[in-house]
Amino acid sequence: MAVGQWAFILPNWTLKMQAAPSIPHLRSIWPLPVYNDAMSVKKTTTSSRPPLSPRLRLSAHAKIVLRGRYLAKNTAGTIVETPPQLFWRVATDIAQAERRYPIAGRLPHAAQRWYDCMARLDFLHNSPTLMNAGRRLQQLSACFVLPVKDSLTSIYDSLKHQALIHQLGGGTGFSFRHVRPHNDRVASSSGVASGPISFMRLFNLSTDVIKQGGTWRGANMGILRIDHPDILDFIALKQTPTEMTNFNLSVGITDSFMQALARRRT
């Protein structure tokens, strides 16, 4: 449980620290590769090589996955990072939290301990941290909850943010409880509403488009409350294998529903 808490806390520390102009770049302590916003290497040095102990013992499959998704590439798509360098990049970035407690020698010691922990495979960060730590984007979080209100502006704002988050390796979750049901009247246009399921198909398609152009497959969670008029259609969506292939679907349960269930009332 403690490891899971650290995995959550440390990336958030790093995200907060990235905006502080007083914090020098990591190269002031360790000569590391410098990445631009397109995740490509602008400069590398041989001194960025991490310590060799403990040695990494990665399976052939693990190396294939690292090469395909995690190791840094230049603008030509050529891999310019080894697995030990990846772990060292992440370790030195996470260790920047020690700048809050400026004790001599503590920061490099923390980086070395964190590298050793990952090299032994005792602990590994989530995918966005492995991909983005030590780079200027600094997007280390894996999960984002985006609001979806009952307006086209809100829905398409969330669609845009979903695409940007998926591009950087994050996943997204949505509650569609506020979207009016299918065939409900829309006063502003004198028409009828499409309903939450039709908009969910739009989010699902956007995920397909983004994952075809990147290295990471986006994922979503869609939630609809049990008291929404479209709930039965929502529950039945996955009965069609081609529906919502990029979504996990969950029904939001209310207290009143559980109380009615306890009383055996419908």
Order of alpha helices (4+ residues) and beta strands (2+ residues): alpha-beta-beta-alpha-alpha-alpha-alpha-beta-alpha-beta-beta-beta-alpha-beta-alpha-beta-alpha
